[in-house]
């Protein structure tokens, strides 16, 4: 009888301990979530500002942030793309952000949309643009990113002014940085992230001219709104892998192909859809492969490049062609691409 009571007491204690431990874990998780986010409700426009806690955000007053965000005008516009318009948000003399405005076709708040953004906010890597938060309103969403002072690779390579000509070392550094960022999305994130729109305008440059991959996950986000399914193409013409047109499926090997196109841009200084190519009914990838076939490789290098090692450039060129294999199974994965690029200047990575 005594043993039965002891056994019953033991089981009761175990159950209570289990329940208490679960409650404790739930409380800790909730507090961690509270520490992770600052949430401000805007009753005037029925919007919600969510800021992910970070050292840069910590010193800012959320109400001030919200007021300045709501006052953005066309004068603050610094760019636009397939997913929206980008504005410069100046908080004070030392703190600025880039704000991307996305239109919504439905007035319903999509919790799935917000969960995706919160997952994107968890991504922290030196070669990926940080998402600091978002503002969700019935008719639009604002994504709040860190501001990249040197703009995009597209602007520097193909912009109208082109005041700054990138030397070979700078281009190589950008290729390595972009490869690291994409490799992180493919191989270190769980679940892995397929970018789906890798291009030179989505490779941004920080104050040290280090590459930062931007706009990852936006294609997936925008497709959550069913009204976009028939009109939105996940990618940009000139960068899309050939198999995408047959299957419509985005894959990591498709990202590798797009990176190969960016690598060609760095080597040739030519846009994938250069007017000269369009007039000839071709594109950058086809043109480069023709140059290789005719054994005139010296003609592909950007004529603005000076004092570069031809062996290093040729090695990068070979890696680009591997990324651009028509058969995706023959392309390397992004981690392999990164390792091959690092070997070109192996002394820098010892």
Phi and psi in degrees as a GROMACS rama.xvg file:
@    title "Ramachandran Plot"
@    xaxis  label "Phi"
@    yaxis  label "Psi"
@TYPE xy
-63.9952  -38.3057  UNK-2
-65.0161  -37.4216  UNK-3
-64.8711  -44.1522  UNK-4
-62.6478  -42.4761  UNK-5
-61.3401  -42.203  UNK-6
-64.0977  -42.4965  UNK-7
-62.6901  -42.0687  UNK-8
-64.411  -39.7972  UNK-9
-63.1552  -44.9423  UNK-10
-63.958  -41.741  UNK-11
-61.9166  -43.7457  UNK-12
-63.5309  -41.8187  UNK-13
-61.8357  -43.5813  UNK-14
-64.2698  -44.7002  UNK-15
-62.2967  -41.7393  UNK-16
-62.6822  -40.4777  UNK-17
-63.8782  -46.3342  UNK-18
-63.5867  -44.9311  UNK-19
-61.6586  -41.0424  UNK-20
-63.5576  -39.4842  UNK-21
-65.9634  -41.821  UNK-22
-63.347  -42.413  UNK-23
-61.8715  -44.6521  UNK-24
-62.3083  -42.4058  UNK-25
-62.1253  -42.0578  UNK-26
-64.5162  -43.9169  UNK-27
-62.1356  -41.5172  UNK-28
-63.9564  -41.2526  UNK-29
-65.3857  -42.4631  UNK-30
-65.4607  -36.7288  UNK-31
-63.8092  -41.4709  UNK-32
-63.2875  -40.4489  UNK-33
-63.2842  -40.4531  UNK-34
-68.0611  -28.6309  UNK-35
-75.7216  -29.4715  UNK-36
-129.178  146.496  UNK-37
-113.222  123.627  UNK-38
-117.349  124.738  UNK-39
-120.816  122.051  UNK-40
-86.6166  131.487  UNK-41
-106.819  97.3298  UNK-42
-69.0975  -24.4747  UNK-43
-65.4438  -46.851  UNK-44
-108.869  10.2341  UNK-45
58.1717  39.2226  UNK-46
-110.866  172.603  UNK-47
-141.211  125.798  UNK-48
-99.4584  126.513  UNK-49
-121.24  120.824  UNK-50
-113.661  128.235  UNK-51
-81.875  127.62  UNK-52
-63.9259  131.966  UNK-53
-158.622  164.588  UNK-54
-55.0473  -36.2011  UNK-55
-71.869  -34.5823  UNK-56
-82.3685  -28.8193  UNK-57
-53.1943  -38.9964  UNK-58
-85.3032  -1.74857  UNK-59
-95.2902  144.921  UNK-60
-84.6037  120.365  UNK-61
-55.6626  -37.2393  UNK-62
-65.6057  -39.8635  UNK-63
-64.7844  -42.4318  UNK-64
-58.4553  -45.3523  UNK-65
-63.8329  -44.3707  UNK-66
-62.1635  -43.5982  UNK-67
-68.3314  -35.5259  UNK-68
-63.6934  -40.9047  UNK-69
-70.8667  -15.5093  UNK-70
-97.7322  7.36125  UNK-71
-63.2644  136.556  UNK-72
-131.257  -178.743  UNK-73
-60.9414  -24.4448  UNK-74
-66.197  -23.4973  UNK-75
-91.2347  -1.02361  UNK-76
-69.5172  131.801  UNK-77
-122.235  -2.47522  UNK-78
172.993  173.944  UNK-79
-154.136  158.667  UNK-80
-154.273  -167.553  UNK-81
-65.084  -24.2493  UNK-82
-104.034  -8.67212  UNK-83
158.999  -175.218  UNK-84
-101.976  142.34  UNK-85
-110.207  135.001  UNK-86
-122.827  153.225  UNK-87
-92.8983  123.052  UNK-88
-107.092  109.782  UNK-89
-98.0518  116.095  UNK-90
-86.3388  -48.033  UNK-91
-155.012  -171.921  UNK-92
-61.7413  -27.5826  UNK-93
-108.193  -4.41373  UNK-94
-130.949  120.651  UNK-95
-139.413  156.935  UNK-96
-135.237  164.132  UNK-97
-106.435  129.032  UNK-98
-117.169  121.069  UNK-99
-102  125.022  UNK-100
-97.9742  122.753  UNK-101
-111.673  129.098  UNK-102
-76.2582  147.292  UNK-103
-114.204  137.185  UNK-104
-91.9664  -7.19282  UNK-105
-130.434  148.776  UNK-106
-88.4292  -0.230529  UNK-107
-80.9994  133.4  UNK-108
-73.371  127.924  UNK-109
-104.305  108.985  UNK-110
-63.1151  -32.4281  UNK-111
-62.5125  -38.6453  UNK-112
-60.1475  -45.465  UNK-113
-68.4192  -35.8232  UNK-114
-63.4988  -39.6077  UNK-115
-62.2437  -42.0779  UNK-116
-64.9004  -39.6598  UNK-117
-64.143  -36.5724  UNK-118
-66.2405  -40.591  UNK-119
-62.9321  -33.7597  UNK-120
-67.6196  -19.9297  UNK-121
-79.4248  -15.6079  UNK-122
-75.325  116.722  UNK-123
-129.683  114.96  UNK-124
-155.017  145.137  UNK-125
-66.0693  -16.2397  UNK-126
-113.138  21.7752  UNK-127
-130.608  134.174  UNK-128
-65.8871  129.883  UNK-129
-78.2967  134.148  UNK-130
-94.7888  117.982  UNK-131
-92.2903  -17.2368  UNK-132
165.204  -170.842  UNK-133
-155.043  160.759  UNK-134
-123.22  118.605  UNK-135
-104.376  119.02  UNK-136
-124.982  164.877  UNK-137
-58.7015  -36.5727  UNK-138
-105.42  -10.8839  UNK-139
-160.555  166.534  UNK-140
-128.299  145.274  UNK-141
-114.804  128.547  UNK-142
-104.408  130.019  UNK-143
-107.085  110.534  UNK-144
-112.859  165.22  UNK-145
-70.9645  146.204  UNK-146
-87.6307  129.457  UNK-147
-97.5838  110.869  UNK-148
-63.9399  -24.1533  UNK-149
-102.158  15.8861  UNK-150
68.1112  -147.845  UNK-151
-109.517  159.931  UNK-152
-61.0901  -36.9668  UNK-153
-58.4177  -45.7401  UNK-154
-64.78  -42.6326  UNK-155
-70.5885  -37.8057  UNK-156
-78.2146  -38.674  UNK-157
-123.381  3.01281  UNK-158
-62.6845  163.005  UNK-159
-66.3605  -37.7407  UNK-160
-80.8783  -47.2676  UNK-161
48.7656  45.4002  UNK-162
-65.0505  -33.2753  UNK-163
-104.518  116.484  UNK-164
-98.0527  120.297  UNK-165
-73.5284  129.272  UNK-166
-81.5017  177.639  UNK-167
-63.4431  -42.1518  UNK-168
-61.332  -39.0411  UNK-169
-67.0414  -40.7021  UNK-170
-67.3867  -40.1256  UNK-171
-63.2149  -43.2925  UNK-172
-60.6556  -40.234  UNK-173
-66.8066  -41.7493  UNK-174
-61.065  -44.1904  UNK-175
-63.3264  -45.785  UNK-176
-62.3361  -45.0512  UNK-177
-63.696  -41.5351  UNK-178
-62.7975  -39.011  UNK-179
-64.3417  -43.4925  UNK-180
-62.6757  -46.1133  UNK-181
-67.3863  -40.2842  UNK-182
-60.6513  -38.6186  UNK-183
-61.7759  -44.249  UNK-184
-62.5582  -39.755  UNK-185
-77.4406  -39.2484  UNK-186
-114.935  -17.039  UNK-187
-112.377  -14.6727  UNK-188
-89.9218  141.609  UNK-189
-124.911  115.251  UNK-190
-70.5423  161.041  UNK-191
-64.3375  152.601  UNK-192
-113.004  125.231  UNK-193
-94.3275  124.214  UNK-194
-67.8024  -51.918  UNK-195
81.0378  -9.12842  UNK-196
-147.759  51.6413  UNK-197
-75.8786  126.055  UNK-198
-162.016  168.495  UNK-199
-64.4211  -28.7448  UNK-200
-75.8622  -12.3485  UNK-201
-102.293  9.22452  UNK-202
-106.682  103.817  UNK-203
-96.955  160.335  UNK-204
-124.273  126.645  UNK-205
-83.6478  -169.395  UNK-206
-64.4267  -21.6344  UNK-207
-99.8373  11.0526  UNK-208
63.8512  25.5517  UNK-209
-83.6027  142.647  UNK-210
-77.9865  138.767  UNK-211
-129.219  124.746  UNK-212
-78.5188  130.109  UNK-213
-120.754  168.829  UNK-214
64.0292  18.9778  UNK-215
-66.6827  140.389  UNK-216
84.3771  -9.9943  UNK-217
-69.5867  -35.7178  UNK-218
-61.0531  -42.6556  UNK-219
-64.7779  -42.5133  UNK-220
-59.7837  -47.5201  UNK-221
-68.0698  -30.1342  UNK-222
-72.51  -14.3379  UNK-223
-66.0358  -24.2154  UNK-224
-84.8788  107.822  UNK-225
-57.062  -22.8809  UNK-226
-68.7613  -13.2683  UNK-227
-93.3683  -10.927  UNK-228
-57.9676  -40.9043  UNK-229
-83.4159  -12.9595  UNK-230
-113.945  -23.2425  UNK-231
-90.7092  125.875  UNK-232
-99.2208  127.661  UNK-233
-79.7769  84.418  UNK-234
140.133  178.655  UNK-235
-126.245  135.159  UNK-236
-55.4825  136.517  UNK-237
100.301  -22.8223  UNK-238
-112.253  -12.6165  UNK-239
-74.6412  137.694  UNK-240
-67.8077  145.082  UNK-241
-59.066  -33.3426  UNK-242
-68.7336  -21.1979  UNK-243
-61.2515  -36.143  UNK-244
-69.5806  -21.3902  UNK-245
-89.5705  -38.5054  UNK-246
-106.279  -28.339  UNK-247
71.8948  8.95314  UNK-248
-99.6128  132.246  UNK-249
-86.8422  134.695  UNK-250
-137.06  166.792  UNK-251
-64.5118  -34.0295  UNK-252
-69.0348  -27.3528  UNK-253
-66.4596  -39.2848  UNK-254
-62.3585  -39.3577  UNK-255
-61.765  -42.3389  UNK-256
-60.3696  -46.6008  UNK-257
-61.383  -38.8052  UNK-258
-64.3253  -36.9234  UNK-259
-59.0135  -38.0369  UNK-260
-65.8154  -43.2531  UNK-261
-60.5959  -40.7121  UNK-262
-62.1923  -39.569  UNK-263
-62.8175  -38.8748  UNK-264
-59.5171  -43.5028  UNK-265
-63.5031  -35.4144  UNK-266
-79.9415  -38.3537  UNK-267
-99.329  -23.989  UNK-268
73.1649  11.5671  UNK-269
-106.047  145.323  UNK-270
-77.0758  148.935  UNK-271
-59.4032  -29.6048  UNK-272
-116.847  41.9989  UNK-273
-54.5546  139.987  UNK-274
-55.5304  -34.9502  UNK-275
-62.9305  -36.7439  UNK-276
-69.005  -43.2839  UNK-277
-61.1569  -39.1904  UNK-278
-64.2753  -31.9547  UNK-279
-89.6976  -0.187179  UNK-280
69.8882  30.2981  UNK-281
-131.445  -166.266  UNK-282
-150.086  173.424  UNK-283
-54.9287  -48.3509  UNK-284
-60.8411  -46.2682  UNK-285
-63.1622  -42.4027  UNK-286
-61.7688  -45.6609  UNK-287
-63.8018  -42.5944  UNK-288
-64.3157  -31.7896  UNK-289
-68.5175  -40.2788  UNK-290
-59.6655  -41.8041  UNK-291
-65.1047  -44.876  UNK-292
-59.349  -38.8787  UNK-293
-85.9824  3.51223  UNK-294
56.3209  46.7961  UNK-295
-123.011  46.9803  UNK-296
-56.7613  -29.8464  UNK-297
-62.5955  -16.2924  UNK-298
-84.6608  -10.5379  UNK-299
-87.9717  -20.9998  UNK-300
-69.732  135.925  UNK-301
-53.5313  123.004  UNK-302
-69.9822  -7.04216  UNK-303
-83.5412  -12.3416  UNK-304
-75.5969  136.08  UNK-305
-131.786  152.554  UNK-306
52.3206  58.2786  UNK-307
-121.95  159.838  UNK-308
-87.609  114.263  UNK-309
-62.7977  -32.7957  UNK-310
-63.6903  -41.6828  UNK-311
-66.4374  -43.0318  UNK-312
-62.3922  -42.0387  UNK-313
-63.9123  -38.3083  UNK-314
-62.9129  -42.9627  UNK-315
-64.4705  -36.4154  UNK-316
-63.598  -41.8079  UNK-317
-63.2771  -41.8168  UNK-318
-63.4144  -40.8537  UNK-319
-59.5404  -43.6318  UNK-320
-66.0967  -32.949  UNK-321
-64.1878  -40.357  UNK-322
-65.5839  -26.5956  UNK-323
-97.8975  15.3966  UNK-324
-55.9385  135.603  UNK-325
-62.9384  -38.4584  UNK-326
-84.9777  114.62  UNK-327
-59.0042  -29.4921  UNK-328
-67.1055  -19.3303  UNK-329
-90.7794  -8.62165  UNK-330
-80.4028  146.442  UNK-331
-71.8217  162.177  UNK-332
-83.1824  174.362  UNK-333
-69.1988  -31.4957  UNK-334
-66.4256  -40.0257  UNK-335
-65.703  -39.4047  UNK-336
-60.7398  -45.4023  UNK-337
-59.6485  -46.3627  UNK-338
-63.1343  -39.2606  UNK-339
-66.1668  -40.3016  UNK-340
-64.7347  -40.4991  UNK-341
-64.2486  -30.1266  UNK-342
-69.3037  -21.8634  UNK-343
-60.4176  -41.7389  UNK-344
-122.428  64.1276  UNK-345
-58.0876  -28.9839  UNK-346
-64.7183  -21.0954  UNK-347
-80.2263  -13.1464  UNK-348
-120.237  18.6557  UNK-349
